[in-house]
Amino acid sequence: MSLTVAYGFIYSNELQGRSLSNDQYLEIMYGSMLGRASDAPGKAYWLNLMRNGMSKYNVLVGFVGSNEFDRICRDFGIRKRVVPPLRLGYFCNNPLMV
């Protein structure tokens, strides 16, 4: 799954219309990107970043760029494209990427 495909899912009209809390968003990310429920330390890490201004888009980039997601892709023979580094100053202030 490339970032573009993941973005299309996460930013679909159907999902955006649900007005998800950060907590709910993270549960969807863990389930859809990593195929598992969140773990308490990992979820606390992401929630803290989001409380301090990290956009949902950058959370998506973080999941796609994670070692765990890399392993899942390798296990299924999926070749990933390189994810651009987080640009917090741009994405946190860009209303299209919140």
N, CA and C atoms as an extended XYZ file, in Angstrom:
294
Properties=species:S:1:pos:R:3:atomname:S:1:resname:S:1:resid:I:1 pbc="F F F"
N         0.860       -1.174        0.000 N   MET     1
C         0.000        0.000        0.000 CA  MET     1
C         0.901        1.230        0.000 C   MET     1
N         0.709        2.055       -0.944 N   SER     2
C         1.501        3.285       -0.994 CA  SER     2
C         0.815        4.357       -0.158 C   SER     2
N         1.533        5.433        0.056 N   LEU     3
C         0.968        6.560        0.797 CA  LEU     3
C        -0.268        7.089        0.087 C   LEU     3
N        -0.257        7.085       -1.239 N   THR     4
C        -1.394        7.584       -2.007 CA  THR     4
C        -2.637        6.738       -1.762 C   THR     4
N        -2.479        5.421       -1.751 N   VAL     5
C        -3.621        4.533       -1.511 CA  VAL     5
C        -4.126        4.714       -0.085 C   VAL     5
N        -3.191        4.755        0.871 N   ALA     6
C        -3.580        4.941        2.271 CA  ALA     6
C        -4.288        6.279        2.455 C   ALA     6
N        -3.760        7.311        1.810 N   TYR     7
C        -4.366        8.640        1.896 CA  TYR     7
C        -5.798        8.589        1.359 C   TYR     7
N        -6.001        7.925        0.236 N   GLY     8
C        -7.334        7.820       -0.353 CA  GLY     8
C        -8.328        7.161        0.576 C   GLY     8
N        -7.872        6.177        1.336 N   PHE     9
C        -8.744        5.497        2.291 CA  PHE     9
C        -9.033        6.397        3.488 C   PHE     9
N        -7.981        6.919        4.108 N   ILE    10
C        -8.125        7.704        5.326 CA  ILE    10
C        -8.870        9.010        5.073 C   ILE    10
N        -8.672        9.599        3.893 N   TYR    11
C        -9.314       10.877        3.579 CA  TYR    11
C       -10.528       10.722        2.661 C   TYR    11
N       -11.110        9.529        2.642 N   SER    12
C       -12.319        9.320        1.845 CA  SER    12
C       -13.475       10.118        2.441 C   SER    12
N       -14.453       10.446        1.613 N   ASN    13
C       -15.633       11.175        2.099 CA  ASN    13
C       -16.324       10.409        3.212 C   ASN    13
N       -16.380        9.094        3.062 N   GLU    14
C       -17.055        8.269        4.063 CA  GLU    14
C       -16.379        8.394        5.433 C   GLU    14
N       -15.063        8.287        5.463 N   LEU    15
C       -14.354        8.358        6.738 CA  LEU    15
C       -14.317        9.781        7.281 C   LEU    15
N       -14.121       10.757        6.413 N   GLN    16
C       -14.082       12.149        6.864 CA  GLN    16
C       -15.428       12.598        7.427 C   GLN    16
N       -16.509       12.059        6.913 N   GLY    17
C       -17.837       12.419        7.382 CA  GLY    17
C       -18.141       11.928        8.784 C   GLY    17
N       -17.279       11.100        9.334 N   ARG    18
C       -17.519       10.545       10.661 CA  ARG    18
C       -17.007       11.442       11.782 C   ARG    18
N       -16.292       12.505       11.485 N   SER    19
C       -15.766       13.420       12.510 CA  SER    19
C       -15.091       12.655       13.654 C   SER    19
N       -14.069       11.914       13.315 N   LEU    20
C       -13.388       11.059       14.282 CA  LEU    20
C       -12.558       11.851       15.279 C   LEU    20
N       -12.574       11.404       16.514 N   SER    21
C       -11.663       11.959       17.520 CA  SER    21
C       -10.258       11.433       17.206 C   SER    21
N        -9.252       12.028       17.815 N   ASN    22
C        -7.888       11.529       17.622 CA  ASN    22
C        -7.774       10.082       18.074 C   ASN    22
N        -8.422        9.738       19.161 N   ASP    23
C        -8.410        8.370       19.675 CA  ASP    23
C        -8.991        7.400       18.652 C   ASP    23
N       -10.142        7.739       18.098 N   GLN    24
C       -10.783        6.887       17.091 CA  GLN    24
C        -9.925        6.782       15.834 C   GLN    24
N        -9.352        7.892       15.412 N   TYR    25
C        -8.485        7.911       14.234 CA  TYR    25
C        -7.315        6.955       14.422 C   TYR    25
N        -6.693        7.001       15.598 N   LEU    26
C        -5.556        6.118       15.855 CA  LEU    26
C        -5.963        4.653       15.839 C   LEU    26
N        -7.113        4.340       16.378 N   GLU    27
C        -7.567        2.940       16.345 CA  GLU    27
C        -7.743        2.465       14.898 C   GLU    27
N        -8.269        3.340       14.049 N   ILE    28
C        -8.407        2.988       12.630 CA  ILE    28
C        -7.038        2.811       11.998 C   ILE    28
N        -6.085        3.682       12.333 N   MET    29
C        -4.734        3.566       11.781 CA  MET    29
C        -4.088        2.255       12.186 C   MET    29
N        -4.158        1.920       13.458 N   TYR    30
C        -3.565        0.661       13.920 CA  TYR    30
C        -4.219       -0.532       13.226 C   TYR    30
N        -5.537       -0.522       13.157 N   GLY    31
C        -6.243       -1.650       12.552 CA  GLY    31
C        -6.005       -1.774       11.057 C   GLY    31
N        -6.095       -0.653       10.332 N   SER    32
C        -5.993       -0.724        8.869 CA  SER    32
C        -4.553       -0.779        8.375 C   SER    32
N        -3.623       -0.125        9.063 N   MET    33
C        -2.238       -0.092        8.589 CA  MET    33
C        -1.381       -1.203        9.177 C   MET    33
N        -1.648       -1.588       10.425 N   LEU    34
C        -0.802       -2.580       11.082 CA  LEU    34
C        -1.534       -3.884       11.367 C   LEU    34
N        -2.844       -3.895       11.148 N   GLY    35
C        -3.614       -5.122       11.324 CA  GLY    35
C        -3.720       -5.581       12.764 C   GLY    35
N        -3.722       -4.643       13.674 N   ARG    36
C        -3.802       -5.000       15.094 CA  ARG    36
C        -4.395       -3.844       15.884 C   ARG    36
N        -4.743       -4.150       17.139 N   ALA    37
C        -5.208       -3.106       18.046 CA  ALA    37
C        -4.014       -2.282       18.512 C   ALA    37
N        -4.281       -1.092       18.968 N   SER    38
C        -3.201       -0.245       19.474 CA  SER    38
C        -2.643       -0.828       20.766 C   SER    38
N        -1.381       -0.498       21.045 N   ASP    39
C        -0.786       -0.803       22.341 CA  ASP    39
C        -0.760        0.510       23.124 C   ASP    39
N        -0.855        0.419       24.441 N   ALA    40
C        -0.976        1.628       25.266 CA  ALA    40
C         0.182        2.603       25.077 C   ALA    40
N         1.452        2.154       25.117 N   PRO    41
C         2.542        3.130       24.943 CA  PRO    41
C         2.549        3.776       23.556 C   PRO    41
N         2.277        2.994       22.519 N   GLY    42
C         2.263        3.537       21.161 CA  GLY    42
C         1.144        4.535       20.963 C   GLY    42
N        -0.020        4.203       21.465 N   LYS    43
C        -1.163        5.106       21.325 CA  LYS    43
C        -0.924        6.398       22.097 C   LYS    43
N        -0.361        6.283       23.301 N   ALA    44
C        -0.060        7.478       24.094 CA  ALA    44
C         0.951        8.368       23.367 C   ALA    44
N         1.918        7.745       22.717 N   TYR    45
C         2.924        8.492       21.948 CA  TYR    45
C         2.254        9.328       20.861 C   TYR    45
N         1.394        8.685       20.049 N   TRP    46
C         0.739        9.384       18.950 CA  TRP    46
C        -0.240       10.438       19.454 C   TRP    46
N        -1.001       10.121       20.505 N   LEU    47
C        -1.945       11.100       21.051 CA  LEU    47
C        -1.211       12.339       21.552 C   LEU    47
N        -0.071       12.145       22.193 N   ASN    48
C         0.710       13.282       22.667 CA  ASN    48
C         1.162       14.151       21.497 C   ASN    48
N         1.646       13.523       20.425 N   LEU    49
C         2.062       14.292       19.252 CA  LEU    49
C         0.892       15.069       18.653 C   LEU    49
N        -0.265       14.435       18.588 N   MET    50
C        -1.443       15.092       18.025 CA  MET    50
C        -1.908       16.250       18.912 C   MET    50
N        -1.848       16.064       20.231 N   ARG    51
C        -2.207       17.157       21.148 CA  ARG    51
C        -1.271       18.348       20.988 C   ARG    51
N        -0.053       18.067       20.547 N   ASN    52
C         0.944       19.127       20.378 CA  ASN    52
C         1.040       19.615       18.939 C   ASN    52
N         0.027       19.315       18.126 N   GLY    53
C        -0.065       19.911       16.809 CA  GLY    53
C         0.219       19.022       15.609 C   GLY    53
N         0.574       17.757       15.812 N   MET    54
C         0.808       16.905       14.652 CA  MET    54
C        -0.510       16.637       13.941 C   MET    54
N        -0.517       16.824       12.637 N   SER    55
C        -1.726       16.610       11.847 CA  SER    55
C        -1.999       15.118       11.657 C   SER    55
N        -3.239       14.809       11.334 N   LYS    56
C        -3.593       13.423       11.040 CA  LYS    56
C        -2.818       12.923        9.821 C   LYS    56
N        -2.553       13.813        8.887 N   TYR    57
C        -1.761       13.421        7.723 CA  TYR    57
C        -0.371       12.963        8.146 C   TYR    57
N         0.274       13.703        9.041 N   ASN    58
C         1.615       13.314        9.477 CA  ASN    58
C         1.592       12.023       10.283 C   ASN    58
N         0.502       11.766       11.001 N   VAL    59
C         0.357       10.473       11.675 CA  VAL    59
C         0.316        9.366       10.617 C   VAL    59
N        -0.449        9.577        9.560 N   LEU    60
C        -0.505        8.614        8.455 CA  LEU    60
C         0.888        8.370        7.885 C   LEU    60
N         1.640        9.441        7.639 N   VAL    61
C         3.005        9.317        7.114 CA  VAL    61
C         3.864        8.521        8.095 C   VAL    61
N         3.692        8.772        9.376 N   GLY    62
C         4.449        8.043       10.390 CA  GLY    62
C         4.148        6.555       10.385 C   GLY    62
N         2.887        6.186       10.249 N   PHE    63
C         2.519        4.767       10.195 CA  PHE    63
C         3.080        4.117        8.929 C   PHE    63
N         2.932        4.780        7.795 N   VAL    64
C         3.429        4.224        6.530 CA  VAL    64
C         4.949        4.096        6.555 C   VAL    64
N         5.628        4.984        7.259 N   GLY    65
C         7.082        4.947        7.326 CA  GLY    65
C         7.643        4.124        8.464 C   GLY    65
N         6.779        3.465        9.229 N   SER    66
C         7.245        2.723       10.407 CA  SER    66
C         7.922        1.410       10.029 C   SER    66
N         8.785        0.938       10.907 N   ASN    67
C         9.441       -0.361       10.713 CA  ASN    67
C         8.420       -1.491       10.677 C   ASN    67
N         7.392       -1.385       11.504 N   GLU    68
C         6.364       -2.427       11.545 CA  GLU    68
C         5.627       -2.517       10.204 C   GLU    68
N         5.291       -1.387        9.623 N   PHE    69
C         4.620       -1.397        8.327 CA  PHE    69
C         5.560       -1.900        7.234 C   PHE    69
N         6.848       -1.537        7.324 N   ASP    70
C         7.841       -2.063        6.380 CA  ASP    70
C         7.872       -3.582        6.420 C   ASP    70
N         7.875       -4.147        7.638 N   ARG    71
C         7.902       -5.610        7.788 CA  ARG    71
C         6.656       -6.248        7.181 C   ARG    71
N         5.510       -5.655        7.434 N   ILE    72
C         4.258       -6.189        6.886 CA  ILE    72
C         4.330       -6.190        5.358 C   ILE    72
N         4.789       -5.091        4.780 N   CYS    73
C         4.912       -5.012        3.318 CA  CYS    73
C         5.858       -6.090        2.790 C   CYS    73
N         7.021       -6.245        3.438 N   ARG    74
C         7.984       -7.275        3.006 CA  ARG    74
C         7.364       -8.661        3.085 C   ARG    74
N         6.639       -8.931        4.187 N   ASP    75
C         6.022      -10.251        4.368 CA  ASP    75
C         5.028      -10.572        3.259 C   ASP    75
N         4.395       -9.561        2.697 N   PHE    76
C         3.417       -9.764        1.628 CA  PHE    76
C         3.987       -9.495        0.237 C   PHE    76
N         5.284       -9.221        0.177 N   GLY    77
C         5.927       -8.982       -1.113 CA  GLY    77
C         5.545       -7.657       -1.752 C   GLY    77
N         5.189       -6.685       -0.935 N   ILE    78
C         4.793       -5.365       -1.433 CA  ILE    78
C         6.007       -4.450       -1.412 C   ILE    78
N         6.295       -3.824       -2.529 N   ARG    79
C         7.380       -2.855       -2.604 CA  ARG    79
C         6.807       -1.475       -2.317 C   ARG    79
N         7.356       -0.844       -1.304 N   LYS    80
C         6.884        0.483       -0.902 CA  LYS    80
C         7.687        1.564       -1.586 C   LYS    80
N         7.031        2.668       -1.837 N   ARG    81
C         7.744        3.873       -2.268 CA  ARG    81
C         8.228        4.590       -1.029 C   ARG    81
N         9.251        5.369       -1.163 N   VAL    82
C         9.793        6.113       -0.032 CA  VAL    82
C         8.812        7.215        0.365 C   VAL    82
N         8.557        7.320        1.662 N   VAL    83
C         7.658        8.341        2.188 CA  VAL    83
C         8.476        9.591        2.489 C   VAL    83
N         8.008       10.759        2.062 N   PRO    84
C         8.763       11.986        2.350 CA  PRO    84
C         8.855       12.213        3.854 C   PRO    84
N         9.923       12.828        4.320 N   PRO    85
C        10.052       13.093        5.761 CA  PRO    85
C         8.957       14.028        6.235 C   PRO    85
N         8.684       13.947        7.526 N   LEU    86
C         7.665       14.810        8.118 CA  LEU    86
C         8.091       16.262        8.011 C   LEU    86
N         7.173       17.079        7.582 N   ARG    87
C         7.423       18.520        7.512 CA  ARG    87
C         6.384       19.186        8.388 C   ARG    87
N         6.612       19.133        9.681 N   LEU    88
C         5.597       19.571       10.639 CA  LEU    88
C         5.165       21.011       10.431 C   LEU    88
N         6.106       21.894       10.170 N   GLY    89
C         5.740       23.296        9.992 CA  GLY    89
C         4.755       23.487        8.866 C   GLY    89
N         4.908       22.730        7.779 N   TYR    90
C         4.009       22.850        6.633 CA  TYR    90
C         2.674       22.170        6.927 C   TYR    90
N         2.730       20.900        7.299 N   PHE    91
C         1.493       20.133        7.415 CA  PHE    91
C         0.636       20.560        8.596 C   PHE    91
N         1.231       20.946        9.705 N   CYS    92
C         0.420       21.353       10.858 CA  CYS    92
C        -0.333       22.654       10.586 C   CYS    92
N         0.172       23.458        9.679 N   ASN    93
C        -0.476       24.731        9.385 CA  ASN    93
C        -1.285       24.703        8.090 C   ASN    93
N        -1.332       23.588        7.437 N   ASN    94
C        -2.043       23.468        6.173 CA  ASN    94
C        -3.414       22.861        6.438 C   ASN    94
N        -4.488       23.621        6.267 N   PRO    95
C        -5.826       23.097        6.587 CA  PRO    95
C        -6.222       21.893        5.751 C   PRO    95
N        -5.580       21.689        4.613 N   LEU    96
C        -5.904       20.519        3.798 CA  LEU    96
C        -5.280       19.244        4.364 C   LEU    96
N        -4.318       19.363        5.249 N   MET    97
C        -3.607       18.204        5.753 CA  MET    97
C        -3.894       17.932        7.228 C   MET    97
N        -4.967       18.455        7.754 N   VAL    98
C        -5.283       18.265        9.169 CA  VAL    98
C        -6.088       17.009        9.340 C   VAL    98
